[in-house]
Amino acid sequence: MGKNSAYASAGVDLAVSNQLKNNLPSLLASTRRPEVLGEVGGFGGLFALKTGKYKAPVLVSSVDGVGTKLKVAFASRRHNTIGQDLVNHCVNDITVIGAKPLFFLDYIGAGSLKRKVFNDIVQGFATGCRENNCSLVGGETAQMPGFYKSGEYDVSGTVVGVVEKNCILDGRTIRAGDKLIGIAASGLHTNGYSLARKILFDKMKLKPSSLLPGLGITVANELLKVHVSYGSVVQKLLKKFNSCARRLWGIKGLVHITGGGFIDNIPRVLPEGCDAVVIPNTWDVLPIYKLLQEKGCVSEGEMHEVFNMGIGMVAVVRGDQSTRILRSIRAQKMSAWEIGFICAGNQKVQLTRSGANPFR
């Protein structure tokens, strides 16, 4: 069907759609793992899991989007990091269970897509997959004229990984006296953008090209910093500090700090009878958060419930191994801090500046 077809006149040009996908075979090939079967263009991606490598393999999956961070990409006309954000976010969500990513599928929905925008988005998917040793096995691009505003689109992704059944991290061994280690974020990652945009664009009247006061960086460059993937550093920690066969856990639980911040995410791994005490003055809060809190008149409690505050991943670790684990993280060129501890409670997060840890 060409430009004169009835479908094209309704806003969906299949010829253009097919042209956009010309570069997909090479991009997908760059992420290919040996377990991937078949070629690009099938109705489904094929992945032959090598079950012989595992005693009791458990598949772990997660699906997500990048929220209104997309609005910043639209406004700044920069689309090359969004795909990487999405892959890293999804990988982190299964990393906290102890899983390694296997393959990823993406979805792009738009009224219409320009070739460069499409290529930039998919290139980001491919970059994220390569860096996470995860195959991009397929996806869907939907043209829906009249549904999206001109120049806008939405993306989502699904990752599938694998973990040995007896290595699953579920937090059940967490006890009072364990410590919290926070691993640094690059920025907002993919959460809190609705509030950040309201403060920066509506209240402060800034533009994507504006310099952020006192930060020496443009709004777009700050807000489009790529979401960090913690997959590699976590796998090295688990290999070094956990013994699944002997049921020895140096790393007892992991938390990806996403929407809901510390307040909503840390309780997801806490067993009954435990609280997490987070001490806010123990790490380097990113300058962007100090600006947002001041200019937006946001309470400290709400800041920790909306944003990651500069901590993208929290590890709950054995108290007597926290120093070694912290040293191991830093040896992998990642900033990290001891930011709190576990005490008796009711599966909630306490924010305190006292820092009094009775188990130290």
KELOLUM-775120 format. One line per field, with one value per residue (C-alpha): residue in one letter; residue number from 1; x, y, z. Coordinates in nm, 2 decimals, always signed. Layout:
BEGIN
code: c(a_...);
pos: c(NUM_...);
xx: c(X_...);
yy: c(Y_...);
zz: c(Z_...);
***
This chain:
BEGIN
code: c(m_g_k_n_s_a_y_a_s_a_g_v_d_l_a_v_s_n_q_l_k_n_n_l_p_s_l_l_a_s_t_r_r_p_e_v_l_g_e_v_g_g_f_g_g_l_f_a_l_k_t_g_k_y_k_a_p_v_l_v_s_s_v_d_g_v_g_t_k_l_k_v_a_f_a_s_r_r_h_n_t_i_g_q_d_l_v_n_h_c_v_n_d_i_t_v_i_g_a_k_p_l_f_f_l_d_y_i_g_a_g_s_l_k_r_k_v_f_n_d_i_v_q_g_f_a_t_g_c_r_e_n_n_c_s_l_v_g_g_e_t_a_q_m_p_g_f_y_k_s_g_e_y_d_v_s_g_t_v_v_g_v_v_e_k_n_c_i_l_d_g_r_t_i_r_a_g_d_k_l_i_g_i_a_a_s_g_l_h_t_n_g_y_s_l_a_r_k_i_l_f_d_k_m_k_l_k_p_s_s_l_l_p_g_l_g_i_t_v_a_n_e_l_l_k_v_h_v_s_y_g_s_v_v_q_k_l_l_k_k_f_n_s_c_a_r_r_l_w_g_i_k_g_l_v_h_i_t_g_g_g_f_i_d_n_i_p_r_v_l_p_e_g_c_d_a_v_v_i_p_n_t_w_d_v_l_p_i_y_k_l_l_q_e_k_g_c_v_s_e_g_e_m_h_e_v_f_n_m_g_i_g_m_v_a_v_v_r_g_d_q_s_t_r_i_l_r_s_i_r_a_q_k_m_s_a_w_e_i_g_f_i_c_a_g_n_q_k_v_q_l_t_r_s_g_a_n_p_f_r);
pos: c(1_2_3_4_5_6_7_8_9_10_11_12_13_14_15_16_17_18_19_20_21_22_23_24_25_26_27_28_29_30_31_32_33_34_35_36_37_38_39_40_41_42_43_44_45_46_47_48_49_50_51_52_53_54_55_56_57_58_59_60_61_62_63_64_65_66_67_68_69_70_71_72_73_74_75_76_77_78_79_80_81_82_83_84_85_86_87_88_89_90_91_92_93_94_95_96_97_98_99_100_101_102_103_104_105_106_107_108_109_110_111_112_113_114_115_116_117_118_119_120_121_122_123_124_125_126_127_128_129_130_131_132_133_134_135_136_137_138_139_140_141_142_143_144_145_146_147_148_149_150_151_152_153_154_155_156_157_158_159_160_161_162_163_164_165_166_167_168_169_170_171_172_173_174_175_176_177_178_179_180_181_182_183_184_185_186_187_188_189_190_191_192_193_194_195_196_197_198_199_200_201_202_203_204_205_206_207_208_209_210_211_212_213_214_215_216_217_218_219_220_221_222_223_224_225_226_227_228_229_230_231_232_233_234_235_236_237_238_239_240_241_242_243_244_245_246_247_248_249_250_251_252_253_254_255_256_257_258_259_260_261_262_263_264_265_266_267_268_269_270_271_272_273_274_275_276_277_278_279_280_281_282_283_284_285_286_287_288_289_290_291_292_293_294_295_296_297_298_299_300_301_302_303_304_305_306_307_308_309_310_311_312_313_314_315_316_317_318_319_320_321_322_323_324_325_326_327_328_329_330_331_332_333_334_335_336_337_338_339_340_341_342_343_344_345_346_347_348_349_350_351_352_353_354_355_356_357_358_359_360);
xx: c(+0.00_+0.13_+0.07_-0.26_-0.41_-0.71_-0.51_-0.24_-0.51_-0.63_-0.29_-0.12_+0.13_+0.26_+0.53_+0.68_+0.65_+0.84_+1.11_+1.16_+1.24_+1.51_+1.79_+1.63_+1.81_+2.16_+2.06_+1.91_+2.20_+2.44_+2.26_+2.22_+2.31_+2.37_+2.04_+1.84_+1.68_+1.51_+1.53_+1.39_+1.03_+0.86_+0.54_+0.74_+1.10_+1.26_+1.51_+1.64_+1.72_+2.02_+1.85_+2.16_+2.34_+2.08_+1.96_+1.62_+1.59_+1.32_+1.22_+1.17_+1.00_+0.92_+0.75_+0.77_+0.79_+0.98_+0.68_+0.68_+1.06_+0.94_+0.80_+1.16_+1.28_+1.00_+1.08_+1.45_+1.42_+1.66_+1.55_+1.87_+1.87_+1.51_+1.55_+1.86_+1.66_+1.39_+1.62_+1.82_+1.50_+1.36_+1.69_+1.72_+1.37_+1.47_+1.82_+1.68_+1.55_+1.90_+1.81_+2.03_+1.86_+1.81_+1.61_+1.41_+1.11_+1.00_+0.68_+0.66_+0.33_+0.30_+0.07_+0.36_+0.73_+1.02_+1.30_+1.56_+1.34_+1.26_+1.63_+1.74_+1.49_+1.57_+1.95_+1.90_+1.72_+2.02_+2.28_+2.10_+2.07_+2.43_+2.56_+2.33_+2.42_+2.05_+1.92_+1.67_+1.45_+1.16_+0.90_+0.60_+0.57_+0.21_+0.09_-0.21_-0.29_-0.53_-0.43_-0.10_-0.01_+0.21_+0.57_+0.49_+0.51_+0.51_+0.75_+0.73_+0.95_+0.95_+1.26_+1.29_+1.57_+1.66_+1.77_+1.84_+1.54_+1.75_+1.93_+1.61_+1.64_+1.32_+1.43_+1.31_+1.65_+1.66_+1.69_+1.74_+2.11_+2.15_+2.27_+2.16_+2.40_+2.29_+2.45_+2.45_+2.21_+2.30_+2.00_+1.62_+1.65_+1.29_+1.07_+0.94_+0.94_+0.58_+0.68_+1.02_+0.87_+0.61_+0.89_+1.14_+0.91_+0.60_+0.73_+1.08_+0.99_+1.30_+1.34_+1.53_+1.82_+1.83_+2.12_+2.01_+2.09_+2.42_+2.45_+2.63_+2.43_+2.12_+1.78_+1.78_+2.12_+2.03_+1.69_+1.80_+2.09_+2.07_+1.91_+2.20_+2.20_+2.31_+2.29_+2.67_+2.77_+2.50_+2.59_+2.95_+2.84_+2.61_+2.89_+3.13_+2.91_+2.63_+2.64_+2.30_+2.40_+2.51_+2.22_+2.47_+2.36_+2.59_+2.34_+2.00_+1.77_+1.79_+1.56_+1.54_+1.45_+1.19_+0.85_+0.76_+1.13_+1.26_+0.92_+0.73_+1.00_+1.22_+0.91_+0.87_+1.16_+1.11_+0.99_+0.74_+0.88_+1.13_+1.17_+1.43_+1.60_+1.73_+1.97_+1.94_+2.27_+2.49_+2.53_+2.58_+2.24_+2.25_+2.24_+1.92_+1.72_+1.83_+1.72_+1.39_+1.32_+1.40_+1.22_+0.93_+0.88_+0.87_+0.90_+1.19_+0.94_+0.78_+1.12_+1.21_+0.87_+0.89_+1.26_+1.55_+1.75_+2.07_+2.04_+1.93_+1.97_+1.97_+2.13_+2.03_+2.34_+2.47_+2.60_+2.94_+3.00_+2.89_+3.24_+3.37_+3.06_+3.09_+3.45_+3.37_+3.11_+3.35_+3.61_+3.37_+3.39_+3.05_+2.98_+2.81_+2.75_+2.62_+2.29_+2.10_+2.01_+1.73_+1.55_+1.24_+0.92_+0.62_+0.77_+0.80_+1.08_+1.19_+1.38_+1.60_+1.90_+2.01_+2.19_+2.19_+2.24_+2.22_+2.37_+2.68);
yy: c(+0.00_+0.34_+0.70_+0.70_+0.40_+0.44_+0.33_+0.59_+0.86_+0.76_+0.83_+0.49_+0.44_+0.08_+0.16_+0.42_+0.17_-0.09_+0.16_+0.25_-0.11_-0.15_-0.11_-0.35_-0.67_-0.52_-0.36_-0.68_-0.88_-0.66_-0.78_-1.15_-1.42_-1.78_-1.89_-1.68_-1.88_-1.76_-1.43_-1.08_-1.04_-1.35_-1.34_-1.41_-1.41_-1.75_-1.82_-2.17_-2.16_-2.38_-2.56_-2.77_-2.48_-2.47_-2.71_-2.54_-2.24_-1.99_-1.73_-1.38_-1.11_-0.74_-0.48_-0.10_+0.24_+0.56_+0.78_+1.16_+1.17_+1.13_+1.49_+1.61_+1.41_+1.56_+1.92_+1.88_+1.67_+1.41_+1.05_+0.85_+0.78_+0.68_+0.32_+0.27_+0.41_+0.16_-0.14_-0.05_+0.01_-0.33_-0.51_-0.35_-0.47_-0.83_-0.78_-0.73_-1.08_-1.21_-1.28_-1.23_-1.08_-1.31_-1.12_-0.80_-0.69_-0.33_-0.15_+0.19_+0.36_+0.69_+0.88_+0.88_+0.84_+1.01_+0.78_+0.95_+0.95_+0.58_+0.49_+0.68_+0.51_+0.16_+0.23_+0.31_-0.03_-0.20_-0.02_-0.11_-0.47_-0.50_-0.35_-0.59_-0.90_-0.92_-1.00_-0.77_-1.04_-0.83_-0.57_-0.38_-0.04_+0.08_+0.38_+0.53_+0.87_+1.08_+0.90_+1.07_+1.44_+1.53_+1.45_+1.24_+0.87_+0.61_+0.32_+0.02_-0.29_-0.64_-0.82_-1.19_-1.33_-1.64_-1.72_-2.05_-2.12_-2.15_-1.82_-1.61_-1.29_-1.23_-1.06_-1.34_-1.36_-0.99_-0.93_-0.64_-0.54_-0.58_-0.26_-0.07_+0.02_+0.27_+0.27_+0.60_+0.71_+0.92_+1.15_+1.12_+0.80_+0.74_+0.86_+1.19_+1.37_+1.50_+1.70_+1.79_+1.93_+2.13_+2.29_+2.35_+2.44_+2.58_+2.75_+2.84_+2.91_+2.73_+2.57_+2.25_+2.47_+2.68_+2.64_+2.51_+2.77_+2.68_+2.34_+2.45_+2.21_+2.25_+2.13_+1.88_+1.74_+1.69_+1.54_+1.31_+1.15_+0.77_+0.55_+0.34_-0.04_-0.22_-0.56_-0.62_-0.49_-0.69_-1.01_-0.97_-0.90_-1.21_-1.43_-1.30_-1.27_-1.52_-1.90_-2.04_-2.40_-2.33_-2.08_-1.81_-1.46_-1.16_-0.98_-1.04_-0.81_-0.56_-0.26_-0.07_+0.29_+0.38_+0.55_+0.58_+0.64_+0.50_+0.51_+0.28_+0.06_-0.06_-0.22_-0.45_-0.66_-0.63_-0.93_-0.91_-0.75_-0.53_-0.16_+0.01_+0.32_+0.55_+0.83_+1.11_+1.28_+0.98_+1.01_+1.28_+1.40_+1.51_+1.89_+1.86_+1.74_+2.03_+2.27_+2.09_+2.08_+2.45_+2.59_+2.36_+2.40_+2.02_+1.86_+1.62_+1.33_+1.38_+1.42_+1.07_+0.93_+1.07_+1.07_+0.84_+1.13_+1.01_+0.64_+0.41_+0.07_-0.03_-0.35_-0.50_-0.67_-0.86_-0.61_-0.78_-0.78_-0.43_-0.28_-0.55_-0.52_-0.14_-0.17_-0.42_-0.19_+0.11_-0.11_-0.14_+0.23_+0.30_+0.54_+0.38_+0.46_+0.29_+0.48_+0.30_-0.02_-0.26_-0.26_-0.41_-0.26_-0.31_-0.32_+0.06_+0.31_+0.55_+0.87_+1.00_+1.23_+1.10_+0.81_+0.62_+0.26_+0.03_-0.25_-0.07);
zz: c(+0.00_-0.10_+0.00_-0.20_-0.01_+0.21_+0.52_+0.45_+0.41_+0.75_+0.89_+0.89_+0.61_+0.61_+0.36_+0.59_+0.88_+0.69_+0.59_+0.96_+1.04_+0.78_+1.03_+1.29_+1.18_+1.24_+1.57_+1.70_+1.58_+1.79_+2.10_+2.00_+2.26_+2.13_+2.28_+2.04_+1.76_+1.44_+1.25_+1.29_+1.18_+1.32_+1.53_+1.84_+1.97_+2.03_+2.31_+2.39_+2.76_+2.85_+3.14_+3.19_+3.34_+3.63_+3.89_+3.93_+3.69_+3.77_+3.50_+3.63_+3.42_+3.46_+3.24_+3.27_+3.10_+3.16_+3.25_+3.19_+3.14_+2.78_+2.80_+2.85_+2.55_+2.34_+2.45_+2.40_+2.08_+2.22_+2.20_+2.20_+2.58_+2.64_+2.52_+2.74_+3.04_+2.98_+2.95_+3.26_+3.46_+3.37_+3.43_+3.78_+3.87_+3.82_+3.95_+4.30_+4.29_+4.20_+3.83_+3.53_+3.22_+2.92_+2.66_+2.62_+2.41_+2.34_+2.25_+2.08_+2.02_+1.82_+1.59_+1.35_+1.38_+1.20_+1.09_+1.31_+1.62_+1.57_+1.51_+1.81_+2.04_+1.91_+1.92_+2.29_+2.34_+2.16_+2.37_+2.69_+2.59_+2.49_+2.81_+3.01_+2.81_+2.72_+2.37_+2.20_+2.05_+1.91_+1.97_+1.84_+1.67_+1.66_+1.45_+1.61_+1.45_+1.66_+1.98_+2.04_+2.00_+1.71_+1.79_+2.09_+2.16_+2.44_+2.51_+2.73_+2.77_+2.90_+3.03_+3.11_+3.32_+3.52_+3.87_+4.06_+4.28_+4.59_+4.51_+4.50_+4.71_+4.90_+5.22_+5.45_+5.62_+5.71_+6.08_+6.32_+6.32_+5.94_+5.76_+5.46_+5.18_+4.92_+4.57_+4.38_+4.12_+3.82_+3.87_+3.87_+3.67_+3.55_+3.84_+3.99_+3.66_+3.69_+4.01_+3.87_+3.55_+3.75_+3.96_+3.69_+3.39_+3.56_+3.87_+3.77_+3.41_+3.28_+2.94_+2.85_+2.73_+3.05_+3.29_+3.63_+3.90_+4.08_+3.90_+3.58_+3.36_+3.14_+3.24_+2.96_+3.03_+3.40_+3.35_+3.06_+3.25_+3.18_+3.44_+3.59_+3.55_+3.87_+3.72_+3.68_+4.02_+4.19_+4.03_+4.14_+4.49_+4.50_+4.37_+4.63_+4.94_+4.90_+4.90_+4.79_+4.86_+5.21_+5.27_+5.36_+5.28_+5.29_+5.07_+5.22_+5.01_+4.73_+4.66_+4.33_+4.44_+4.18_+4.21_+4.58_+4.68_+5.00_+5.18_+4.94_+4.80_+5.10_+5.28_+4.98_+5.11_+5.48_+5.67_+5.95_+6.27_+6.09_+6.01_+5.80_+5.95_+5.68_+5.79_+5.53_+5.61_+5.54_+5.16_+4.90_+4.80_+4.44_+4.39_+4.17_+4.47_+4.69_+4.41_+4.37_+4.74_+4.78_+4.48_+4.51_+4.88_+4.92_+5.26_+5.33_+5.39_+5.05_+4.87_+5.00_+4.89_+4.54_+4.44_+4.48_+4.64_+4.48_+4.58_+4.30_+4.47_+4.84_+4.96_+5.30_+5.42_+5.72_+5.97_+6.01_+5.63_+5.55_+5.54_+5.30_+5.08_+5.07_+4.97_+4.69_+4.55_+4.54_+4.38_+4.09_+4.04_+4.19_+4.48_+4.78_+5.15_+5.46_+5.49_+5.77_+5.95_+6.03_+6.37_+6.52_+6.37_+6.14_+5.79_+5.76_+5.68_+5.95_+5.84_+6.12_+6.14_+6.48_+6.33_+6.66_+6.56_+6.87_+6.67_+6.55);
***
